[in-house]
Amino acid sequence: MCELFGFSSSTATHLDGPLTLFQARGGYAADNSDGWGIAWREDGEFRLQKAPTPAAQCATYARLAPTIVSDLVIAHVRKAKHPPINHFSNTHPFQRECCGKPWVFAHNGLVPDIMNDAGMQLAGARRPEGATDSEYAFCFLLDQIANWCQNPASGDRWLGELAPLSGLIASFGQFNFLLSDGMYLIAYGHDRLHYRESLRAGRHVALIASVPLTQDEPWQAFAPGELRVYRAGRLVRAAVTCQGIRRAGDVPAFAAGIQS
């Protein structure tokens, strides 16, 4: 199953250690051999590198990891299931523009029914470039965020709306994700995500991983349906959602409301 890694810090730092540990999850320590990707903030902008190849065997990944110095990172190793094709366009993280900012997103889980549900159809300009349910869910999230951003008075209202919206999408199956607008690192743990927070020498650091990357450090599991939002390594918002059981043909009233 795909795995996620996220990093948020109050200062930029070398990510060689955790990214090297995460590399092993891409085909060596775990069977996620269908692609890898790393998005990191550098000089105020996102850079993105990815490939539909096993991270554990990729010389490009091995060369890249020691060079990354950043305060915000989202990485992913993929086990291709929907669709079972390890193509570049299906490789995470995905990147799009929304509200005048670049966004990146990576997902672990399966929510294929979202693509055919009448209440969850895409309404904005963003369309998936690949064939994954993950990218479709990302575009749907950005559609809703774009609606909220149309009202300047709403400010960061979208942060508060993300928790129930994430719970809604999670009701289609399994929905663990990392999302960033270049300022916040947003992590949603439907059923498989862990975090580790630290403060050392005045530096706040938050690490997120599907599976703890180390055995001798205090990783904590997300509560089921928990959304955690970090800025510069500090937790600034947290909420726990409830996911109902969807039935075929159901049209979610919540989705109809937020699209209106």
N, C-alpha and C positions, 0 to 999 in steps of 0.2 A: 504494500500500500504506500502511496506517496507520503513524503515527509516534508515538514516545514522547519525553517530556522529563521528567527528574527533577532535583531539587535538594535537597541536604542541606548544612547549614552549622552552624557552632558558634554563630553569632549570626544573628538575624533581619536581613534586608536587603531593599531594594527589588529586585524582579525584572523591572522594566520592560524592561531591555535584552534578556535572553535570551527572555522571553515574547513580546516584539515580533518577534524573529527567528523564533521558533517559529510565530507567527501566520502568517507567510508560507508555511509548509509546508502550511497548510490551504487550498489552492486557488489559490495564486499561484506559489510556487517549486516546489511539488509538487502532484500531483492527489489530495489528501486532502480532498475538499470535502463529505463527507457527515456532518459533525458535529465538535464540539470540546468539550473539557471541561477544567477546572482544579480540582484539589483542593489546598488549602493549609492549613497549620496556623496558627491564630491564637488567642491566649489559651488555649493548651493543648488546643484542639479543632479538628477538621477543618471547614473550610467547603468547599462544592462548588458550582460553577456550570458548567452545560453546556447545549448546544443542538444540535439536529440540522441545523445550517446551516453554510456554509463559514466557517471562522475568518477567512480573509483578507478577507472582505467583511462581517464582523460588527461593527457599532458597539458592541455590548455587550462583546465581547472587547476592543476597542480602549479602551473606557472603563475596563474592569476591570484590565487589565494594569498600568497605572501606580500603581494603588492597593494592590497586593499587597505586603505586607511580611511575610516569613515565613522560617523556617529549614528548612521541609520542604514540597516541592511535587511533585505528580505531574500532568502534563498529557498530553493526547492529541488528535490530529487523526485523523479516521476516513475510510477508504475502504471503503465498505460492500460486503462480499462474502458473509458468511454471518450472517444473510440480507442480500441486497442491498437493504435498506430502511433509509433514514435517519430513524428514529423516535427520540424521546427515550429510550424504554426500552432502546434498543440502543446508546445513546451512552455512551462511556467518559469518565472513570473510573466504576467501580461502587463502591458503599459498602455495608457490612454491619457488624453487631455480632458480635463473637466474643470469648469469654473476658473479657467485661466491658470490651472496648475497641472503638472504631470502626476499621474497616479500609477502605482504598481500594485499587483495583486497576485497571490498564490493560494492554492486550495488543496486540501486533502479530503477525500471522500467522494461520494457519488450523489448527484441530484439531477439525473437525466430527465425526470418528468417535468422539471421546471420549463424545459424548452417547448413543451406542447400544451401547457396549461393556459387556458383562456385569460386568466387573471394576471398572468405574469409575462405578457408579451412586451417586447421592447418597443418603446415609443420615441426614443430620442435618436440622435444622429449616430450613436455608437453601435457598431455591429461587430460580431465576432469575425476574426480573420481565419481562425481555425474551426475545428468541429467539436470542441470539448464543451461539456456542460459547465465546466469551471469558468471558461471565458464568457459564456452566456450569462452566468450568475454575476460575474464582474460587471458586464455591460448593464445588466438590470440594476445593480446597486448604483452605478454612476448615473443612470437615468433618474433615479429617485433623488440622489444628491444634487443633480443639476436643477431639479424642480425646486428644491429648498434654497439653492443658491440664487435663484431668480429674485428673491426678496432680500435685498441687502440688510434689512432690519432683522432678519433671522439670525445673523451672525454665524455662530458655530452650532446652530440648532441641529444640523445633520448628525453631529456626534451623539446627541441624545436619541435621535430616531434610529440609529444604526442597530441598537440592541433588539428592539422588536422586529425590525426588518430582517435581521440575521436569523432570529428565531423562526420567522415565517419561512424563509428559504430552507432552513434546516428541517422543517417539517416534510420536505420532499425526500429526505434520505439522510445523508451524512454530510455535514458542512462545517469543517474546520478551515479557517483562513487567516491570512495576514494581508493587511491593506495599509497603504501609506499615501499621503498627499505631499510628502516631502517634509512635513513638520511632525505629524503624529505617526506612531506605529500602533496600529489597531489589530488586536488579536482576538479571534473568536474561537473558543474551544467548545464545540458541540459535544464531543465525546473523546477527544484524543489530543491533548495539548498540555504542555508543562511550562512553568516559568521559574526563573531564578533572578532575584533582585539583590543588588549589593550597593554599598556606599563605602568607598575606600579612598583615602586621601582627598576627600571632597568631591570625588567623581561618582555620579550616579550611573548605574548600569543595569539594564534589564535584558535578559536573554530569554528567548522563546524557542521551544523545540517540541516536535511531536513526541520524541523519545528523549529523555535526559541524555545529554552528551557525555556526562561524567558521572562516576559512581560515588565520589567522595565529597560532593557539594550538595547544598540543600535545595534541590528542585522541588517544586510543588505542583500538583495537578490542578488544572482548571476545574472549577465546579461545572457539572454538565450545563451547557448553555450559557457559559460565562463570557462576557465581553470585557476586555481590559484595554485601556487606551493609555499609551505612554507618550511623553514628550520630554526629550533630552534625558532619557533614562528614568524619569519619575512617573509613577502612576498618577494620572490626573482624572481618571473616570473608570468606574467598574459597575457592571450590572449583570444580573442573571436573568435569562429569558426562559420561557416555557415553550416547548415544541409539542404541538398536538399531532395526532395521527390523521393523515390526510386520506381521503377516499377518492377513488377514481371519479373524475368529473367535477369535483369540488372546485368552486371559484372562490378564492379567498377574499372575504369582505375587506380585510385590511389592505390588500393590494389594490382593490378597486378604489378605496378611499385615498390612498397616497398618490394614485395616478390622476385623480380628478383635479 
